[in-house]
Amino acid sequence: MREVVCNLAQQAEVQRLLMTERPQLLLHLAGLNAVADSWAEPLAYMSGNVMSTLYLIDSLRELSLHSCRVLVAGSMLGPRFQEDDQPQPLHPYSLSKTVQTLVARAWGHLFRLPVMIAQPSNLIGPGRSNGLCGLIGAHLAHLEVSAADAGTDSLELAPAPFRLSSLTEARDFIDVRDAVHAYEHILHLGEPGHVYPIGSGRLRSLGETAACFESRVAAPVRWLIGADVQNPVSLVQEMDDGLIIDPPPPEKQSSVNTAPMQTLGWYPSIPFEQSVEDILNYFRRNS
């Protein structure tokens, strides 16, 4: 494998790279993805996620690389709207990913380029991440190290509790290793112009997610829920006492439609519990 550095914000650099490499398959994962930062630099996010994608795709057109199959990784955080709807994005990042998807598909249609869109759900797995599961894994691994160093599991020695926005908010999680296999399927077998959601097809509440982590940690864990700042809880203990942390009913939230990926022969293979264990082991080795 050979690494080549290219500034996607500079179309001339992009064209030089593509002219040299003349790829047959192109997976576009680069971009800006921090929600908080997008509020501070909204134009940078529009440029970084939208214009860099256009520079990449349009360079294929200008270089007559019309057979190069392109997969653009979008996001499920973007708003879904019909023609007459008023777009109501959650934040500048989600807006940038929505526009990225629209222009990538439109450019492919206008200039007959084989462009496809992947929309992964919440990616998890071993490695550093600013996603919820990565942050939980890092926090809990630190708890274990602190308890081991102190030679006790006394609650007084535990760092601050981890805050969850709620117990019932639900998300679909997919291991990044499964997502990579999904990208490969789309690049080789996907239909140009199509959008392919990638997920497990199963919603998990944040409470269930956090409890899954807590049950695998050899140290006391406490959580603050929502706006509560004074009553940290153990979710495993609360569940033993009868706490229900199921997500809202299906009619309230929608899971990922995995049917388009199934038509390509792809199914997720890594159980959520294995992802959690791998995340914790990664941070245990690197904390």
Disulfide bonds with the S-S distance in Angstrom:
none
